Amino acid sequence: MHTPINTEFDDPGALLRLMQLISPSLPVGGFTYSQGLEWAVECGWVNSPAAFARWQQQLIDDQLSCLDWPLLKRLYLCARERDDAGFARWASMAVSCRETHELRLEEQQRGQALVRLMAQWPSLPLTADRLPALQQSGLAALAWLGCQWRIPLEPLALGFGYSTLEGAVMAGLKLVPFGQQTAQGLLAALAATLPAAWQRAASLEDAALGGSFPLQAIASACHETQYSRLFRS
């Protein structure tokens, strides 16, 4: 897709709306999930800050860069161009690419949470025919809302990536565990890799989409029946 990507804020208020969307103080559903990390800690795959960093970097390289961000880009451009059929197709792909029931449920519940948020702004063009795609995918809802709020695509993508990382670090803080200073260092180091990862993701053609982290899929599937859990299945 060679449609120009906007990177600058035309509306100063859009930056504030982006900050609201990625706020850790008022999260939209994601804080209740560990995305398989809880099982990975339980079975010893992630047992130190260094192992946690490797786990998260794998997610950045294989999941965020090869699937989530490219899908977010396509959903955003479809929303901008009012391509409802394309938007629904990419939203369905966002759900179908989640490899476990737990990950699919998270994708759907994030979308439903954002739709409930949208209902607080009657000025948004939230029509009944748009609801199915928005409610089935958090990525779709984020892309559509970002487009409506005139948040440029690149800051929206980087904000989503940072928010995902921050949620993972907060989970690691409870599960691995490590202290606050270590958490800040991990977040800073991992976040520093996001801009280059986004540039790779933004250049992918449709045929190149698709990322998989098999250990995460196994961990997520096992977490669904884990005896004791802090995070949802």
C-alpha distance (Angstrom), angle and dihedral (degrees) to the residues before:
residue distance angle dihedral
M1 . . .
H2 3.80 . .
T3 3.81 99.8 .
P4 3.83 109.2 134.9
I5 3.80 113.4 -97.7
N6 3.76 117.2 -135.5
T7 3.81 115.2 -135.5
E8 3.82 105.1 168.5
F9 3.78 129.5 76.2
D10 3.80 112.2 -115.5
D11 3.80 90.6 177.6
P12 3.84 114.9 50.9
G13 3.80 89.2 -154.4
A14 3.81 90.1 60.7
L15 3.81 90.4 72.0
L16 3.79 90.0 56.7
R17 3.79 90.9 48.8
L18 3.80 90.1 51.4
M19 3.80 89.3 52.0
Q20 3.80 88.7 51.9
L21 3.81 92.3 51.2
I22 3.81 94.4 51.9
S23 3.81 97.3 36.2
P24 3.83 114.5 137.1
S25 3.80 88.9 -156.5
L26 3.82 93.5 60.1
P27 3.81 103.4 26.6
V28 3.79 122.5 -178.8
G29 3.79 103.2 -130.7
G30 3.80 101.7 -63.6
F31 3.79 96.1 99.5
T32 3.83 90.8 73.2
Y33 3.82 94.8 62.3
S34 3.81 132.0 71.7
Q35 3.85 96.1 -170.2
G36 3.79 92.0 -132.7
L37 3.80 95.9 -45.4
E38 3.80 93.1 113.9
W39 3.80 92.0 60.7
A40 3.82 92.1 41.1
V41 3.81 88.3 57.9
E42 3.81 92.3 43.3
C43 3.80 93.5 55.3
G44 3.81 95.0 41.0
W45 3.80 100.5 -108.6
V46 3.81 89.6 120.0
N47 3.78 109.2 35.6
S48 3.81 105.6 141.2
P49 3.81 141.2 31.6
A50 3.82 89.3 -99.4
A51 3.81 92.0 53.0
F52 3.80 89.8 46.8
A53 3.81 90.5 52.6
R54 3.83 91.1 50.7
W55 3.81 90.9 49.1
Q56 3.80 92.8 51.1
Q57 3.81 93.6 44.1
Q58 3.80 88.6 54.4
L59 3.80 89.1 53.2
I60 3.81 90.5 50.1
D61 3.79 93.2 48.8
D62 3.81 99.5 41.3
Q63 3.80 107.0 24.0
L64 3.79 109.7 25.1
S65 3.82 97.2 36.3
C66 3.80 99.5 38.7
L67 3.79 101.2 36.4
D68 3.80 121.1 4.3
W69 3.79 99.4 47.1
P70 3.83 95.7 40.7
L71 3.81 89.2 50.3
L72 3.80 91.4 46.8
K73 3.80 89.1 52.6
R74 3.80 93.3 51.0
L75 3.79 93.2 45.2
Y76 3.81 90.8 49.5
L77 3.80 93.1 50.0
C78 3.81 91.8 47.2
A79 3.81 89.4 50.9
R80 3.80 90.9 48.6
E81 3.81 92.2 48.8
R82 3.84 92.5 41.6
D83 3.78 91.0 -121.9
D84 3.81 97.3 157.2
A85 3.81 94.7 173.6
G86 3.81 92.4 52.2
F87 3.79 90.9 44.5
A88 3.82 91.7 53.4
R89 3.82 91.2 47.2
W90 3.82 94.1 52.9
A91 3.82 91.6 43.2
S92 3.81 89.5 55.6
M93 3.79 90.0 49.3
A94 3.81 90.4 52.6
V95 3.80 89.2 59.4
S96 3.81 97.5 39.6
C97 3.82 91.9 53.1
R98 3.82 92.0 60.1
E99 3.78 102.9 102.5
T100 3.81 101.6 -151.4
H101 3.78 138.2 40.1
E102 3.81 88.8 -112.7
L103 3.80 93.9 54.3
R104 3.81 92.5 45.3
L105 3.80 90.6 49.9
E106 3.80 90.6 51.3
E107 3.81 91.3 50.8
Q108 3.79 90.9 50.8
Q109 3.79 96.4 44.1
R110 3.80 92.1 49.9
G111 3.80 88.6 54.5
Q112 3.79 92.6 48.5
A113 3.81 91.3 48.8
L114 3.81 91.4 52.4
V115 3.80 91.6 47.8
R116 3.81 89.0 54.7
L117 3.80 87.8 51.8
M118 3.80 91.4 49.7
A119 3.80 90.3 55.3
Q120 3.82 87.6 69.4
W121 3.83 90.0 66.6
P122 3.84 108.2 61.6
S123 3.80 90.2 -177.7
L124 3.81 91.0 71.6
P125 3.84 114.0 98.5
L126 3.79 91.8 -120.2
T127 3.80 102.6 158.9
A128 3.80 126.2 177.4
D129 3.81 92.9 -110.4
R130 3.81 90.7 59.2
L131 3.80 95.8 50.9
P132 3.84 99.9 81.9
A133 3.80 94.4 59.0
L134 3.80 93.3 42.3
Q135 3.79 94.8 47.3
Q136 3.78 95.6 49.2
S137 3.81 97.4 53.6
G138 3.78 134.0 40.4
L139 3.80 89.7 -160.4
A140 3.80 90.6 54.3
A141 3.80 93.0 48.7
L142 3.81 91.5 47.5
A143 3.80 92.6 49.2
W144 3.81 93.4 47.6
L145 3.79 94.3 46.1
G146 3.81 91.6 45.4
C147 3.80 89.9 52.7
Q148 3.81 92.9 47.9
W149 3.79 91.3 48.5
R150 3.82 90.8 48.7
I151 3.79 93.6 -119.8
P152 3.82 107.1 159.7
L153 3.79 114.4 -114.3
E154 3.81 99.1 -118.8
P155 3.83 96.0 51.4
L156 3.81 88.8 43.7
A157 3.81 91.0 53.1
L158 3.80 94.3 44.9
G159 3.80 90.5 45.9
F160 3.80 90.3 52.0
G161 3.81 90.6 48.1
Y162 3.78 92.7 49.1
S163 3.80 92.1 46.9
T164 3.82 90.2 51.0
L165 3.80 90.6 50.3
E166 3.78 93.2 46.9
G167 3.81 90.6 51.5
A168 3.80 90.4 50.5
V169 3.81 92.2 49.3
M170 3.81 90.7 49.5
A171 3.82 88.5 51.9
G172 3.81 90.2 48.3
L173 3.78 89.8 50.6
K174 3.81 88.4 62.4
L175 3.79 100.0 34.7
V176 3.81 112.2 35.3
P177 3.08 87.5 24.8
F178 3.81 124.4 -135.2
G179 3.79 134.5 153.2
Q180 3.78 132.0 -95.8
Q181 3.80 95.2 -99.1
T182 3.80 91.6 51.1
A183 3.80 88.8 47.8
Q184 3.81 91.4 53.7
G185 3.79 91.1 49.2
L186 3.80 92.7 49.2
L187 3.80 92.2 48.2
A188 3.81 92.3 49.3
A189 3.81 93.8 47.9
L190 3.80 95.3 46.0
A191 3.81 94.2 42.8
A192 3.81 89.6 53.8
T193 3.82 88.6 66.4
L194 3.81 94.3 54.9
P195 3.84 101.8 83.5
A196 3.81 93.8 55.6
A197 3.81 90.9 42.6
W198 3.80 90.0 52.7
Q199 3.80 91.7 52.1
R200 3.81 89.5 54.6
A201 3.79 91.8 46.4
A202 3.80 93.9 48.7
S203 3.81 91.4 54.7
L204 3.83 96.8 53.8
E205 3.79 118.2 116.3
D206 3.80 120.3 -136.6
A207 3.80 93.6 -100.8
A208 3.81 91.3 56.1
L209 3.80 95.7 57.2
G210 3.77 118.4 116.2
G211 3.75 133.6 86.3
S212 3.76 132.1 -173.1
F213 3.78 135.6 -175.0
P214 3.83 102.7 -171.4
L215 3.80 95.4 -167.4
Q216 3.79 90.4 54.9
A217 3.81 90.6 50.7
I218 3.81 90.7 50.5
A219 3.80 91.4 46.3
S220 3.79 92.2 48.5
A221 3.82 92.3 49.4
C222 3.80 91.6 48.8
H223 3.79 91.3 46.4
E224 3.80 89.8 61.8
T225 3.81 89.0 72.2
Q226 3.80 99.7 27.5
Y227 3.80 109.1 140.2
S228 3.80 97.6 -132.5
R229 3.80 122.1 26.9
L230 3.77 138.7 174.4
F231 3.82 92.4 -172.3
R232 3.78 131.9 56.7
S233 3.79 129.5 -95.8
